[in-house]
Amino acid sequence: MTYVASPSYHREDANRASNLRQCLETARLHLDETSQAPETGKIETLVTSAIEAGWDENEVREALSASDKQNVTRPKQEPPVPTMGVVPSSSF
């Protein structure tokens, strides 16, 4: 399970939607770094975590759907480059 922050605003507050997007974006970045699950699995993990944090399922799915419609591309994570035993060329 990944962590999604709880809502900071009441349901009727206009800032709630942007608060949710921020919470989901942060959780998504962490999930992308730590999970090899397929896209659908990551989305379901985000939805489940957000509901447990106190968000309404409909608003979570709507926020995720809106970000997909905006063609938000997530950067691909490059594999880590091993550095143990690597000596800088300046030290020769």
N, C-alpha and C positions, 0 to 999 in steps of 0.2 A: 504494500500500500504506500502511496506517496502522500505527502502532507499538503493540504490545501488550507489556507488560513480561513478563519471564520469571518462572517460578514461584519463590517464595521458600521454599516448603516441599516436603518430600519427599512422594511419592504417598500414603503412609499417614498423614500428619499431618492432624488434624482441621481445622486452619486453612487448608488448601489451597483448599477450596471458596470460603471468603470472600475469600481472596487473589485467586482467579480472578475472582470477581464484581467486585471492586474494579478489577482491571486492565481487564476488559471495559467497565465503566462509564466509566472514564476515556477509553479508546480510542473508545468510542461517542460521547461528548460531542465529541471532536475530529472524528470522522468526520461527525457531524451538522453541524458548523460549516463543514466544508471540502468536502463532497461533495454533489452533486445526484443521486446514484445512487438508484434505487428501493430500498425496504426490503429486498427479497431480495438485491440487490447489496451493500448495506451488511453484511448478515448474513454473506454469503459472504466478504467482505473481512475481517471480524472473525475468522471461523473460520480462514481461511488465515494471517492474521497471527499468531494465537495458536498455531497449530501450528508455525509457523516460530520462535516464541519458546520452544518447548519444552513447550507444553501438549498433552495428549492430545485428539484430535478428539472422542471420545465425551464427555469431561467438559466441553468447550467447548460442544458442541451441547446438552448437558443444562442447563448454566448459562443459556444463551440461551433455551432452552425454558421454564425455570422463571421467568425474568423476564417472558416473554410471558404466562405463565399467571397471573402476579400482576397483570396488566393495568397494567403500568408504562407510564404515558403520558409521552412525551418532549415537552418544551416546544417549540412551534413557534418557529423563529427568525424574528424580525421583520426586514424588510429594513432596512439601515442608512439613517439619515437624513442627508442631505448637510448639512454644517456650514460648508463653505468659503463665505465671503462673508456669512455670517449675523452680524448685529450684534445684541447683546442690546438689548432695549427700554430698559433703564436708561441706555444710552449716548446716547440722543437728547436 
